Amino acid sequence: MTLNKFNLPDVGEGLTEAEVVSWKVKPGDAVAINDVLCEIETAKSIVELPSPFAGTVTELLVPEGVTIDVGTAIISVSDDVAGDPTPADVRAPEAPAQAEAPAQPLYGKLPDDAQDNGANDAGAQGSAPADGPLVGSGPKADAVKRRPRTTRAAAAVKPADSLTVNAPEVEPVQPHTPAEVTGRPAAAAPQAGQSAVVDTRPTLGGTITGLVNRVLAKPPVRKIARDLGIDLADVVATGSRGEVTREDLVSYQAQRDAELDKADGFWGKAGKPQDQRIETIPVKGVRKATAKAMVDSAFAAPHVSIFVDVDASRTMEFVKRLKASRDFEGIRVSPLLILAKAVIWAAARNPSVNASWVESGDGSGAAEIQVKHFMNLGIAAATPRGLMVPNIKDAQDLSLKELALALNNLATTARAGKTQPAEMQGGTLTITNIGALGIDTGTPIINPGEVAIVAFGTIKQKPWVLDGEVIPRWITTLGGSFDHRVVDGDLSARFMADVAAILEEPALLLD
């Protein structure tokens, strides 16, 4: 037996450490090559680690929640495979049928004696089902042998109009109606020579079925619910007839009060010392990487910020037309799409904003400016794990519809925490949509490795002077931060003016 140890690999450029978020296997599990072993959180994203070995897990060397360095052994796998080594996605060969085993009838097929003689007594051993359609929809692809069901003796039914019905009880495979849920016997075909008798007496199942969307409760209970502002449909009924009782209301109200108390319980009790009312949150993963990047950028690149108010009324009209267009059916369209296109257009007219400041690594102080003739457009995304800036590769080559799809996919992936490290590398210019949170403007910090970032403020109706008249218009504020080592004031102003011009008149994109 060979014991293989799997060391934490570098899943991203320059990765030095990662946290084991969750294990997907446990000791004794059989794994195949490329089966997911665990999820790790790097400084940029959550990544699934596949197994490079096939065998049996012998030991998990690192517990969940621990941060380790690249190269640390995290799991050991022996080359012995426990149980069936067949991969999960390969269907195991079927075992040959034994010659001595009698052929099993298909599910839903009646034996010949049942077809000839009709229904037999339900209490007899080995009785067949009643003549008529069976409950179910036929055999499944892989029939499973089941042990024989022990049926209950049929209950004696009182005679009605001098007729006694003695039919077997057919239990449904999967009940679908309240009457079936109550466990009442399913109707069976009458024996030969007897006329069918329909029981018209009301049943509990029939009553419940007829009271769909209606909650049973006595008038005093309903009055209490109205006084407390409780919707009876939200209360679990425990009454003998399925009605909501006074005790049910008391229990529901107590639970609701407890939830409210918990929601208001952020502040610690004043009786405790203040040092016991401090919550400590470890700085790791995305938060740690973001903090380092922002400090490096803020103190390495001299920031300069400028702002411009924009009449985005025609952008709003254009977005409305795109939403109604058949070409954009099913695609989420927002003003961010037009801003992204405007930034790409303006960067082509002012290339130095799509560049990097690169210092020499020999310590001589020499540096160079690298102008990128491609646009990897970064979109700052707030996720439950922190700030991420994935980028759209070669955004300059995308049509308006393709750019809309790319923005949708980027946002969906980021919110799900599935953004890969490669998707956040190589950005050339970034947009941060602070307007989605109702903020007018701000002074964003440049993403490391870039020289410009644009903040998109909220769009709201404001009084605006147009042709000498004050009228309501859709107004937004754009804020831009630039690395003053690369972008001078004149260049930053011309770039922001070009972006604003597209928002004011999207038709310029057709030029």
KADA-V658777 format. One record per residue. OMEGA is omega as a letter, one per 40 degrees, with the letter a starting at -180 (999 if undefined). Layout:
OMEGA ; OMEGA
This chain:
i ; i ; a ; i ; a ; i ; i ; a ; i ; a ; i ; a ; i ; a ; i ; a ; i ; i ; i ; a ; a ; i ; i ; i ; i ; i ; a ; i ; i ; a ; i ; i ; i ; i ; a ; i ; a ; i ; i ; i ; i ; i ; a ; a ; i ; a ; i ; i ; i ; a ; i ; a ; i ; a ; a ; i ; i ; a ; i ; a ; a ; i ; i ; i ; a ; i ; a ; i ; i ; a ; i ; i ; a ; a ; i ; a ; i ; a ; i ; a ; i ; i ; a ; a ; a ; i ; a ; a ; i ; a ; a ; i ; a ; i ; i ; a ; i ; a ; a ; a ; i ; i ; a ; i ; i ; i ; i ; i ; a ; i ; a ; a ; i ; a ; a ; a ; a ; a ; i ; a ; a ; a ; a ; i ; i ; i ; i ; i ; i ; i ; a ; a ; i ; i ; a ; a ; i ; a ; i ; a ; i ; a ; a ; i ; a ; i ; a ; i ; i ; a ; i ; i ; a ; a ; i ; a ; a ; a ; i ; a ; i ; i ; i ; a ; i ; a ; i ; i ; i ; a ; i ; i ; a ; a ; a ; a ; i ; i ; i ; i ; a ; i ; i ; a ; i ; a ; a ; a ; i ; i ; a ; i ; a ; i ; a ; i ; a ; i ; a ; a ; a ; i ; i ; i ; i ; i ; a ; i ; a ; a ; i ; a ; i ; a ; i ; i ; i ; a ; i ; i ; i ; i ; i ; i ; i ; a ; a ; a ; a ; i ; a ; i ; a ; a ; i ; a ; i ; i ; a ; i ; a ; a ; i ; a ; i ; i ; i ; i ; a ; i ; i ; a ; i ; i ; i ; i ; i ; i ; i ; i ; i ; i ; a ; a ; i ; a ; i ; a ; a ; a ; a ; i ; a ; a ; i ; i ; i ; i ; a ; a ; i ; i ; a ; i ; a ; a ; i ; i ; i ; a ; a ; a ; a ; i ; i ; a ; a ; a ; i ; a ; i ; a ; i ; a ; i ; a ; i ; i ; a ; i ; a ; a ; a ; i ; i ; i ; a ; i ; i ; i ; i ; i ; a ; a ; i ; a ; a ; i ; a ; a ; i ; a ; i ; i ; i ; i ; a ; i ; i ; i ; i ; i ; i ; a ; a ; i ; i ; i ; a ; a ; a ; i ; i ; a ; i ; i ; a ; i ; i ; a ; a ; i ; a ; a ; i ; a ; i ; i ; i ; i ; a ; i ; i ; a ; i ; a ; i ; i ; i ; a ; i ; a ; i ; i ; a ; a ; i ; i ; i ; a ; i ; a ; i ; a ; a ; a ; a ; i ; a ; i ; i ; i ; i ; i ; a ; i ; i ; a ; i ; a ; a ; a ; a ; a ; i ; a ; a ; i ; a ; a ; a ; a ; i ; i ; i ; i ; a ; i ; a ; i ; i ; a ; i ; i ; i ; i ; i ; a ; a ; a ; a ; i ; a ; i ; a ; i ; a ; a ; i ; a ; a ; i ; a ; i ; a ; a ; a ; i ; a ; i ; i ; i ; a ; a ; i ; a ; i ; i ; i ; a ; i ; i ; i ; a ; i ; i ; i ; i ; a ; i ; a ; i ; a ; i ; a ; a ; i ; a ; a ; a ; i ; i ; i ; i ; a ; i ; i ; i ; i ; a ; i ; i ; i ; i ; a ; a ; i ; i ; a ; a ; 999
